[in-house]
């Protein structure tokens, strides 16, 4: 994700850089397609509250044809119990 995920913590400017990347990709795809074609640009977006906070949803949607929400992020390691569609091996033990 633009501001973290995986092994890297990310940087604060990654949010704006991601928006700029999508804008540049959209511009290049439109130029390559010409007037008779359209190349789709889609993303797989997180559903987890911390990860989705790193996206400028109000700014990126004009550049995208579709957004696929990664529904396995509806619940996860940030919660104390396992929920629907969350991997049980990622949940934390209950706090005491």
Secondary structure, 3 states (H helix, E strand, C coil): CCCCECCECCCCCHHHHHHHHHHHHHHHHHHHHCCCCCCCCEEEECCCHHHHCCCCHHHHHHHCCEEEECHHHCCCCCCCCCCCCCCHHHCCCCCC
